[in-house]
């Protein structure tokens, strides 16, 4: 069995930053079974649009829009402790302290639930298991190309992948980097 580099370990906290962090969150939502909790500030400019979500996600998604950062973190902690939640996604507005991040990690362990914090660049916590940098790939005719880089990983390797994910299912294709393809085989007659 091949290792899946995009698998989020259960009972752990993860982070995604960059312009493509919401696409990464949707990709993870498709891949996790059970109820999905997405917690975003009440004044957030963007929130998931149920009709535009990948098949099966909208029926399982519960949106929570707390009024302030304290309530957002409390909601995240409570959702992580709840069973049988498949994935908790939260969008804090300010960097978390180490104490807050550790509380969320303990809640994820208690509920055996993976948590994904969609953070602003540079707002990561040392307590997180993995940190992803996610960006769309610009300049091509295909608007479904993504560059996802694993920048922090407490229990594994780092890496960068360019992939084609059309947003409808959990299926994706890895794309070779330009100029990194193997040369064609040559005949030695």
Helices and strands as residue ranges (DSSP letters): E 13-17, H 21-31, E 35-40, G 50-52, E 61-64, H 69-81, E 85-91, H 98-111, E 114-118, E 130-136, E 145-153, E 159-164, E 173-175
